[in-house]
Amino acid sequence: MDALAGLLDGPRARGAFLLRAVLSPPWSIRVRDEAPLTLIALTAGEAWAVPDAGDPVRLRPGDVAIMRGPGHYTVADDPETEPQAIVHPGGRSTTLDGEELCEALSLGVRTWGHSPDGGTSMLIGTYQLPGEISRPLLRTLPPLLAVPSDALRSPLIPLLATEISRDEPGQQVVLDRLLDLLLIAALRAWFAAPETDAPTWYRAYGDPVVGRALRLLHHNPAHPWTLAELAERSGVSRAALARRFSALVGEPPMAYLTEWRLSLAADLLRDPGTTLDSIAHRVGYGSGFALSAAFKRVRGLSPHEHRSQATAAS
């Protein structure tokens, strides 16, 4: 598993908030749901994504915008249009005065807007819990990124558009998986773009020494790595690897490995069917006790507390 594949293995939507919005100008929606990640795919017309901090981004049909929470943002026909609706946590929508809009603007199954003939149509998918997206992936993303249609070149948008308005048994699972695939396709295209300000680990992946070390760590985090073995298998001395890895990635190899293991463990803990010992062995700790001690030391809470918080949030 390469580093990018390791990160993109994280998205696992579970009952994601999904809808198709059909709107006629002027329109503007203020989003305050503080969701960890939201994807918007424009299927007709034009729209602007306007983050609270940063420049507005214009979207055309086939473009995908990804917003990383918990920051607020606005989606509108024009950056100057005043907001007419507010999206709250859980997908609840109101007017600025608090009047409920979800029922008033319903246009059918997972479809919402002014009229079925609105000139702007977009697909919106929201990951509602942080554990549905791996922490390492979220840390690499800016608050807003956009992938143009010519870079994406994916059949997933029309497929999701077809499936989103269906009301059949198991449909939510189908939509969750399509959302995951579209997100992965968009992020892969974004990482590959030459103008992308890629994170340090991604740039380091092209280094013949550090890239080799990263591949080893991502491919097998459960291996009992030492700096000496990692350096030997990367073809350099321990001092050379430590110096080069820290310069390119921003932290020493063993610190990077610890964070990678604990991030994987944090995501695995959201599954109530997994035991602490089984998670520990999957991410490179000899026992649940050893994992618990490391988790508490680095994260400031125990695995049990993390799992309890995740369960309460869901």
C-alpha positions as CSV (number, residue, x, y, z in Angstrom):
1,M,0.0,0.0,0.0
2,D,1.5,3.3,-1.0
3,A,1.1,6.5,1.1
4,L,-1.7,7.9,-0.9
5,A,-3.5,4.6,-1.0
6,G,-3.1,4.4,2.8
7,L,-4.8,7.7,3.2
8,L,-7.6,7.2,0.7
9,D,-8.4,3.9,2.3
10,G,-10.0,5.9,5.1
11,P,-13.3,7.3,3.7
12,R,-16.2,5.1,5.0
13,A,-19.5,6.9,4.9
14,R,-22.1,5.5,7.2
15,G,-25.6,6.9,6.5
16,A,-24.1,10.0,4.9
17,F,-26.3,13.1,4.4
18,L,-26.9,13.1,0.7
19,L,-29.2,15.2,-1.5
20,R,-29.7,16.8,-4.9
21,A,-30.3,20.6,-4.7
22,V,-32.1,22.3,-7.6
23,L,-32.1,26.1,-7.4
24,S,-32.9,29.2,-9.3
25,P,-31.0,32.5,-9.0
26,P,-30.7,34.4,-6.8
27,W,-29.9,31.8,-4.1
28,S,-27.3,31.6,-1.3
29,I,-27.0,28.9,1.4
30,R,-25.0,29.5,4.5
31,V,-23.5,26.2,5.8
32,R,-22.8,25.9,9.6
33,D,-23.1,22.2,10.1
34,E,-19.4,21.9,11.1
35,A,-19.3,18.4,9.4
36,P,-15.7,17.0,9.0
37,L,-16.0,16.8,5.2
38,T,-18.6,17.8,2.5
39,L,-18.4,17.1,-1.2
40,I,-20.4,19.2,-3.8
41,A,-20.6,18.0,-7.4
42,L,-22.2,20.5,-9.8
43,T,-24.3,18.8,-12.5
44,A,-25.9,21.9,-14.1
45,G,-25.6,25.7,-14.1
46,E,-22.9,27.5,-12.1
47,A,-22.2,28.1,-8.4
48,W,-19.7,29.7,-6.1
49,A,-18.2,28.1,-3.0
50,V,-17.2,30.9,-0.6
51,P,-15.2,29.9,2.5
52,D,-15.1,32.2,5.5
53,A,-11.3,32.4,5.1
54,G,-10.0,32.2,1.6
55,D,-10.9,33.1,-1.9
56,P,-14.3,32.1,-3.5
57,V,-14.2,29.3,-6.0
58,R,-16.4,29.2,-9.1
59,L,-17.9,25.8,-10.0
60,R,-19.1,24.6,-13.4
61,P,-20.8,21.4,-14.5
62,G,-18.7,18.4,-13.6
63,D,-16.5,20.3,-11.1
64,V,-16.2,19.0,-7.6
65,A,-15.6,21.1,-4.4
66,I,-14.6,19.6,-1.1
67,M,-15.0,21.5,2.1
68,R,-13.2,20.5,5.3
69,G,-14.9,21.3,8.6
70,P,-15.5,22.5,11.1
71,G,-15.3,25.9,9.4
72,H,-18.4,27.6,8.0
73,Y,-18.9,28.5,4.3
74,T,-21.4,29.7,1.8
75,V,-22.6,28.2,-1.5
76,A,-24.3,30.7,-3.8
77,D,-25.1,31.7,-7.4
78,D,-22.9,34.7,-6.8
79,P,-20.5,35.6,-3.9
80,E,-22.5,38.9,-3.4
81,T,-25.9,37.2,-2.9
82,E,-27.1,37.5,0.7
83,P,-27.8,34.1,2.4
84,Q,-31.4,33.0,2.3
85,A,-31.0,29.7,4.2
86,I,-28.8,28.2,6.9
87,V,-27.7,24.5,7.1
88,H,-27.3,23.4,10.7
89,P,-25.7,20.2,12.1
90,G,-27.5,17.1,11.0
91,G,-28.7,18.5,7.7
92,R,-31.4,20.7,9.3
93,S,-32.2,23.8,7.2
94,T,-33.9,27.0,8.2
95,T,-34.4,30.5,7.0
96,L,-32.4,33.3,8.7
97,D,-35.3,33.7,11.1
98,G,-35.3,30.1,12.1
99,E,-38.3,28.8,9.9
100,E,-37.8,25.2,9.0
101,L,-37.1,24.6,5.3
102,C,-36.5,20.9,4.8
103,E,-40.2,20.0,4.3
104,A,-41.1,23.3,2.6
105,L,-38.5,22.9,-0.1
106,S,-38.7,19.1,-0.6
107,L,-38.9,18.1,-4.2
108,G,-39.0,14.4,-3.7
109,V,-36.6,11.6,-2.6
110,R,-33.4,13.3,-1.5
111,T,-34.1,16.3,-3.6
112,W,-34.5,19.9,-2.3
113,G,-34.8,23.3,-3.8
114,H,-37.0,26.1,-5.3
115,S,-38.4,24.1,-8.2
116,P,-37.7,21.0,-10.2
117,D,-36.8,23.2,-13.2
118,G,-34.1,25.3,-11.4
119,G,-31.1,26.2,-13.5
120,T,-28.6,25.1,-11.0
121,S,-28.3,21.5,-9.9
122,M,-25.8,20.0,-7.5
123,L,-25.1,16.8,-5.6
124,I,-24.2,17.2,-1.9
125,G,-22.7,14.5,0.2
126,T,-21.7,15.1,3.8
127,Y,-19.6,12.9,6.1
128,Q,-21.2,13.5,9.5
129,L,-18.7,12.0,11.9
130,P,-14.9,12.6,12.1
131,G,-14.2,8.8,12.2
132,E,-15.6,8.4,8.8
133,I,-12.5,10.1,7.4
134,S,-9.1,9.3,8.7
135,R,-7.3,12.0,10.7
136,P,-4.2,11.8,8.5
137,L,-6.3,12.5,5.4
138,L,-8.1,15.4,7.0
139,R,-4.8,17.0,8.1
140,T,-3.6,17.1,4.5
141,L,-6.5,19.0,3.1
142,P,-7.1,22.8,2.9
143,P,-10.5,24.2,4.1
144,L,-11.7,24.3,0.4
145,L,-10.3,22.5,-2.6
146,A,-11.8,22.3,-6.1
147,V,-11.3,19.7,-8.8
148,P,-12.3,20.8,-12.4
149,S,-14.2,18.4,-14.6
150,D,-11.4,18.0,-17.1
151,A,-9.1,16.7,-14.3
152,L,-11.6,14.4,-12.8
153,R,-13.0,12.7,-15.9
154,S,-15.1,10.3,-13.8
155,P,-18.4,8.5,-14.6
156,L,-19.3,8.6,-10.9
157,I,-21.1,11.9,-10.9
158,P,-23.8,10.9,-13.4
159,L,-24.1,7.5,-11.6
160,L,-24.6,9.2,-8.2
161,A,-27.1,11.6,-9.8
162,T,-29.1,8.7,-11.0
163,E,-29.0,6.8,-7.8
164,I,-29.6,9.7,-5.4
165,S,-33.3,10.0,-6.1
166,R,-34.0,6.3,-5.9
167,D,-35.9,4.8,-2.9
168,E,-35.1,1.1,-2.9
169,P,-34.0,-1.4,-0.2
170,G,-30.3,-0.9,0.7
171,Q,-30.1,2.4,-1.2
172,Q,-28.3,4.2,1.5
173,V,-25.4,1.7,1.4
174,V,-25.2,2.2,-2.4
175,L,-25.1,5.9,-2.0
176,D,-22.5,5.8,0.8
177,R,-20.2,3.7,-1.3
178,L,-20.6,5.9,-4.4
179,L,-19.9,9.0,-2.2
180,D,-16.7,7.3,-1.0
181,L,-15.6,6.5,-4.5
182,L,-16.3,10.0,-5.8
183,L,-14.4,11.5,-2.9
184,I,-11.4,9.2,-3.5
185,A,-11.4,10.0,-7.3
186,A,-11.6,13.7,-6.6
187,L,-8.8,13.7,-4.0
188,R,-6.6,11.5,-6.3
189,A,-7.0,14.1,-9.1
190,W,-6.3,16.9,-6.7
191,F,-3.1,15.4,-5.3
192,A,-1.9,14.8,-8.9
193,A,-2.4,18.4,-10.0
194,P,1.0,20.2,-10.5
195,E,-0.4,23.4,-8.8
196,T,-1.5,21.5,-5.7
197,D,0.3,22.6,-2.5
198,A,0.9,18.9,-1.6
199,P,1.7,18.0,2.1
200,T,5.3,17.4,3.0
201,W,4.8,13.6,3.3
202,Y,3.4,13.5,-0.3
203,R,6.4,15.4,-1.7
204,A,8.7,13.3,0.3
205,Y,7.3,10.2,-1.2
206,G,9.2,11.0,-4.4
207,D,12.5,10.9,-2.6
208,P,14.4,7.7,-3.2
209,V,15.3,7.2,0.4
210,V,12.5,8.8,2.4
211,G,9.9,7.5,-0.1
212,R,11.2,4.0,0.5
213,A,10.8,4.4,4.2
214,L,7.3,5.8,3.9
215,R,6.3,2.9,1.7
216,L,7.6,0.4,4.3
217,L,5.7,2.2,7.2
218,H,2.5,2.5,5.4
219,H,2.6,-1.0,3.9
220,N,3.1,-2.7,7.3
221,P,2.5,-0.5,10.3
222,A,2.2,-3.6,12.5
223,H,5.8,-4.6,11.9
224,P,8.1,-3.9,15.0
225,W,10.1,-1.2,13.2
226,T,13.3,0.2,14.6
227,L,15.2,3.1,13.2
228,A,18.1,0.7,12.5
229,E,16.0,-1.7,10.4
230,L,14.1,1.1,8.6
231,A,17.5,2.7,7.7
232,E,19.0,-0.6,6.5
233,R,16.0,-1.4,4.3
234,S,16.1,2.2,3.0
235,G,19.8,1.9,2.1
236,V,21.3,4.5,4.4
237,S,22.6,5.0,7.9
238,R,20.3,5.7,10.8
239,A,21.7,9.2,11.1
240,A,21.2,9.9,7.4
241,L,17.6,8.6,7.4
242,A,16.7,10.5,10.6
243,R,18.1,13.7,9.2
244,R,16.6,13.3,5.7
245,F,13.2,12.1,6.9
246,S,12.9,14.9,9.4
247,A,13.8,17.5,6.8
248,L,11.3,16.3,4.2
249,V,8.4,15.1,6.4
250,G,8.7,17.4,9.3
251,E,9.2,14.9,12.1
252,P,11.5,11.9,12.8
253,P,10.6,8.4,11.4
254,M,9.5,6.9,14.7
255,A,7.3,9.8,15.6
256,Y,5.7,9.6,12.2
257,L,5.1,5.9,12.7
258,T,3.5,6.5,16.2
259,E,1.1,9.0,14.8
260,W,0.2,6.8,11.8
261,R,-0.4,3.8,14.1
262,L,-2.6,5.8,16.5
263,S,-4.6,7.4,13.7
264,L,-5.3,3.9,12.3
265,A,-6.3,2.8,15.8
266,A,-8.6,5.8,16.4
267,D,-10.5,4.9,13.2
268,L,-10.7,1.2,14.1
269,L,-12.0,2.0,17.6
270,R,-15.2,3.3,16.1
271,D,-16.2,-0.2,15.3
272,P,-17.7,-1.6,18.5
273,G,-17.1,-5.1,17.4
274,T,-13.3,-4.8,17.6
275,T,-11.4,-5.5,20.8
276,L,-8.5,-3.4,22.0
277,D,-6.1,-6.3,21.8
278,S,-7.0,-7.0,18.2
279,I,-6.6,-3.4,17.2
280,A,-3.3,-3.2,19.0
281,H,-1.9,-6.2,17.0
282,R,-3.2,-4.7,13.7
283,V,-1.4,-1.4,14.3
284,G,1.9,-2.6,15.8
285,Y,1.4,-2.8,19.6
286,G,2.0,-5.9,21.5
287,S,-1.1,-5.6,23.7
288,G,-4.1,-3.5,24.4
289,F,-2.4,-2.2,27.4
290,A,0.6,-0.9,25.4
291,L,-1.7,0.7,22.8
292,S,-3.8,2.3,25.6
293,A,-0.7,3.8,27.2
294,A,0.5,5.3,23.9
295,F,-3.0,6.5,23.0
296,K,-3.4,8.2,26.3
297,R,0.1,9.8,26.2
298,V,-0.3,11.2,22.7
299,R,-4.0,11.9,22.4
300,G,-4.8,12.8,26.0
301,L,-7.6,10.3,26.4
302,S,-7.8,6.5,26.7
303,P,-9.1,4.3,23.8
304,H,-12.2,3.6,25.9
305,E,-12.9,7.3,26.3
306,H,-12.3,7.8,22.5
307,R,-14.7,5.0,21.7
308,S,-17.3,6.3,24.1
309,Q,-17.2,9.8,22.6
310,A,-17.5,8.3,19.1
311,T,-20.5,6.2,20.1
312,A,-22.2,9.2,21.7
313,A,-21.6,11.3,18.6
314,S,-23.2,8.7,16.4
